[in-house]
């Protein structure tokens, strides 16, 4: 699980929108552009080049 304080300050690096954490899938989803960012071992991987295409 990600720290709630961290979730409050993280934004999508692609469009600067807020992120929604899906704990079961271990992914952060951008509320603006729908890009998904994987969370590995509790660390968000916020690299747009490693994010799967939105969809």
Number of C-alpha atoms within 10 A of each C-alpha: 12 14 8 9 8 10 15 11 9 16 18 22 13 14 13 13 16 18 22 17 20 13 11 7 9 19 19 25 20 22 16 13 16 17 21 25 22 21 19 10 9 11 11 18 15 18 12 14 8 11 13 11 11 10 7
